[in-house]
Amino acid sequence: MKISPTRWVKSSYSNPDGGNCLEWSPTSGISTGAFPVRDSKNPQGPVLIVPARSFTEFIEGVKADAFSRRHR
């Protein structure tokens, strides 16, 4: 599947120092049903293509984990 992202968005967990960060292209999933994800430190490197459903489940899991950590 060829995806040409028009806009990359950095993870909200990113910090200004560059740490371990992901970027994804939210507009790509609208037309393709899959989201490209890449390492923000290596924007010319490989891109992982994640089906929309799997990506949504991943985000929900991250949010649930963050919520549970805040409320321990």
C-alpha positions as CSV (number, residue, x, y, z in Angstrom):
1,M,0.0,0.0,0.0
2,K,1.4,3.4,-1.0
3,I,0.6,6.2,1.3
4,S,1.7,9.8,0.8
5,P,1.2,11.6,4.1
6,T,0.3,15.3,3.8
7,R,1.0,16.1,7.4
8,W,2.9,14.5,10.2
9,V,1.9,14.9,13.8
10,K,4.3,14.3,16.7
11,S,3.2,12.2,19.7
12,S,1.9,14.3,22.6
13,Y,4.4,12.3,24.7
14,S,7.2,13.9,22.8
15,N,9.5,16.4,24.5
16,P,11.5,19.3,23.1
17,D,14.8,17.4,23.7
18,G,13.9,14.8,21.0
19,G,13.7,11.7,23.1
20,N,11.8,8.6,21.9
21,C,9.1,10.0,19.7
22,L,6.6,8.8,17.2
23,E,4.9,10.7,14.4
24,W,1.8,9.7,12.5
25,S,-0.3,11.1,9.7
26,P,-3.9,11.5,10.7
27,T,-5.2,12.6,7.3
28,S,-3.8,9.5,5.6
29,G,-6.2,7.1,7.4
30,I,-9.3,8.9,6.1
31,S,-8.8,7.8,2.6
32,T,-6.8,4.6,3.0
33,G,-8.0,3.0,6.2
34,A,-4.4,2.8,7.5
35,F,-2.1,5.2,9.3
36,P,1.6,5.7,8.7
37,V,3.8,5.9,11.8
38,R,7.5,6.8,11.8
39,D,10.4,7.6,14.2
40,S,10.5,11.4,14.5
41,K,14.3,11.2,15.0
42,N,14.6,9.5,11.6
43,P,12.0,11.1,9.3
44,Q,13.6,9.7,6.2
45,G,13.7,6.2,7.6
46,P,11.1,3.4,7.3
47,V,7.4,4.0,7.8
48,L,5.1,1.4,9.5
49,I,1.6,1.2,8.0
50,V,-0.9,0.3,10.7
51,P,-4.6,-0.6,9.9
52,A,-7.0,2.1,11.3
53,R,-8.7,-0.4,13.7
54,S,-5.3,-1.5,15.2
55,F,-4.1,2.0,15.5
56,T,-7.3,3.1,17.3
57,E,-6.9,0.1,19.7
58,F,-3.3,1.0,20.4
59,I,-4.2,4.7,21.2
60,E,-7.0,3.6,23.5
61,G,-4.7,1.3,25.3
62,V,-2.1,4.0,25.8
63,K,-4.7,6.4,27.1
64,A,-6.1,3.7,29.5
65,D,-2.6,3.0,30.8
66,A,-1.9,6.6,31.3
67,F,-5.2,7.1,33.1
68,S,-4.6,4.1,35.4
69,R,-1.1,5.4,36.3
70,R,-2.5,8.8,37.3
71,H,-5.1,7.2,39.5
72,R,-3.0,4.7,41.4
